[in-house]
Amino acid sequence: MAKSPPKASVKPAAKPAAPKPQPAAKAPPAAKKQSSPALSTLASNILSGKKKATQDDAARLAASVLGQDEKKGQK
């Protein structure tokens, strides 16, 4: 009886490894918001006592501060 040649073992092709998920890229820091020179001057004049704040002045300054707030809502 003749020996048959050894059979080559056939292995299923290995699945390629799934690529590792990359960490989410961090967004570049947003440019810092700044008040207009007119609002800065207004705030300076009020704080130094050169000007008495009106209701309109207070509303403009408050709107500027809230517009620069990065985290919305109460802390």
C-alpha positions as CSV (number, residue, x, y, z in Angstrom):
1,M,0.0,0.0,0.0
2,A,1.4,3.3,-1.1
3,K,1.5,6.1,1.4
4,S,-0.6,9.1,0.3
5,P,1.2,12.4,0.5
6,P,0.5,14.3,3.7
7,K,-2.4,16.6,3.4
8,A,-1.7,20.2,3.8
9,S,-3.8,21.6,6.6
10,V,-6.0,24.3,5.4
11,K,-6.8,26.9,8.0
12,P,-9.5,29.5,7.3
13,A,-8.1,32.9,6.6
14,A,-7.7,34.9,9.7
15,K,-9.9,38.0,9.8
16,P,-7.8,41.2,9.9
17,A,-7.9,42.8,13.3
18,A,-10.4,45.6,13.6
19,P,-8.6,49.0,13.7
20,K,-8.5,50.4,17.2
21,P,-10.9,53.4,17.5
22,Q,-9.0,56.6,17.7
23,P,-9.7,58.9,20.6
24,A,-12.0,61.8,19.5
25,A,-9.9,64.7,18.4
26,K,-10.2,67.6,20.8
27,A,-11.6,70.7,19.2
28,P,-9.1,73.6,19.2
29,P,-9.8,76.0,22.0
30,A,-12.2,78.7,20.9
31,A,-10.8,82.2,20.6
32,K,-11.5,84.1,23.8
33,K,-14.4,86.4,23.4
34,Q,-13.6,89.9,24.3
35,S,-15.8,92.9,25.0
36,S,-15.8,95.8,22.6
37,P,-13.6,98.7,23.5
38,A,-16.7,100.8,24.1
39,L,-18.0,98.3,26.7
40,S,-14.6,98.1,28.4
41,T,-14.5,101.8,28.7
42,L,-18.0,102.0,30.0
43,A,-17.3,99.4,32.6
44,S,-14.0,101.2,33.6
45,N,-15.8,104.5,33.9
46,I,-18.6,103.0,36.1
47,L,-16.2,101.1,38.4
48,S,-13.9,104.2,38.8
49,G,-16.9,106.4,39.7
50,K,-16.5,108.7,36.7
51,K,-20.0,107.6,35.4
52,K,-23.1,106.5,37.2
53,A,-24.6,103.4,35.5
54,T,-28.0,103.7,33.9
55,Q,-30.4,100.9,33.5
56,D,-29.3,100.7,29.8
57,D,-25.6,100.5,30.8
58,A,-26.3,97.7,33.2
59,A,-28.2,95.8,30.5
60,R,-25.4,96.2,27.9
61,L,-22.8,95.0,30.4
62,A,-24.8,92.1,31.5
63,A,-25.5,91.0,27.9
64,S,-21.7,91.2,27.2
65,V,-20.9,89.0,30.2
66,L,-23.5,86.5,29.4
67,G,-22.5,86.4,25.8
68,Q,-18.9,85.4,26.9
69,D,-20.1,82.6,29.2
70,E,-18.8,79.3,27.9
71,K,-21.1,77.2,30.1
72,K,-24.7,78.1,29.7
73,G,-27.0,77.9,32.8
74,Q,-26.4,78.1,36.5
75,K,-23.4,76.6,38.1
